[in-house]
Amino acid sequence: MHFIDLGRGGIADRWLDIAFVHRNLREDVSDNAANDFLRGLGEPDECAKREFFEQLDELF
């Protein structure tokens, strides 16, 4: 079992929150868990948008 803290989640673009979860799963759990999360969304992965928000977050 894992706990994901979305204290920084909010009302911005939904892919910002998705990027936070994806990156945290990838870094703290596994690549498989991160990919399972994306598949579980039930919609196509907007990879460019997710990667943009992941890179933007690294600036803070």
Backbone torsions as a table, in degrees:
resi	resn	phi	psi	omega
1	MET	NA	142.5	179.7
2	HIS	-131.7	151.3	176.9
3	PHE	-114.2	130.7	177.8
4	ILE	-113.8	119.0	179.6
5	ASP	-87.7	113.7	178.2
6	LEU	-105.3	40.4	179.8
7	GLY	-59.4	-24.6	178.5
8	ARG	-94.5	0.2	178.2
9	GLY	-67.5	158.8	-178.1
10	GLY	-169.1	-150.1	-174.2
11	ILE	-101.5	11.4	177.4
12	ALA	-72.7	-167.9	177.6
13	ASP	-53.4	133.9	-177.3
14	ARG	-58.5	-28.3	-178.8
15	TRP	-72.3	-16.3	172.7
16	LEU	-66.2	-49.1	178.0
17	ASP	-64.7	-40.4	178.6
18	ILE	-61.9	-40.3	178.7
19	ALA	-63.0	-40.8	177.4
20	PHE	-59.5	-49.7	-177.8
21	VAL	-63.8	-46.3	-178.3
22	HIS	-59.3	-47.9	-178.7
23	ARG	-64.4	-43.2	179.7
24	ASN	-63.3	-42.3	176.6
25	LEU	-62.4	-44.4	-178.7
26	ARG	-61.9	-43.2	-176.1
27	GLU	-80.8	-36.0	-172.3
28	ASP	-101.8	-20.1	-178.3
29	VAL	-117.5	-79.2	178.5
30	SER	-171.3	161.4	175.4
31	ASP	-61.6	-38.3	-180.0
32	ASN	-61.8	-42.5	179.5
33	ALA	-64.0	-40.3	179.1
34	ALA	-64.7	-42.0	179.2
35	ASN	-70.2	-36.2	175.6
36	ASP	-62.3	-39.2	177.4
37	PHE	-59.4	-46.5	-179.4
38	LEU	-64.2	-41.4	178.3
39	ARG	-64.3	-34.2	-179.3
40	GLY	-69.7	-14.3	178.3
41	LEU	-68.1	-25.9	178.0
42	GLY	76.8	18.0	176.1
43	GLU	-144.1	162.6	-178.1
44	PRO	-60.6	144.6	176.6
45	ASP	-75.7	116.5	174.4
46	GLU	-83.9	77.4	-170.6
47	CYS	-54.0	-46.9	-176.9
48	ALA	-62.8	-41.6	-179.4
49	LYS	-68.1	-43.4	178.7
50	ARG	-62.4	-45.4	180.0
51	GLU	-64.1	-37.4	177.2
52	PHE	-58.9	-48.2	-178.4
53	PHE	-68.8	-33.2	176.1
54	GLU	-64.7	-44.0	179.8
55	GLN	-69.3	-38.2	178.5
56	LEU	-61.9	-41.3	-179.9
57	ASP	-63.5	-31.8	-179.3
58	GLU	-65.9	-18.9	179.4
59	LEU	-74.5	-20.8	-176.5
60	PHE	-92.6	NA	NA
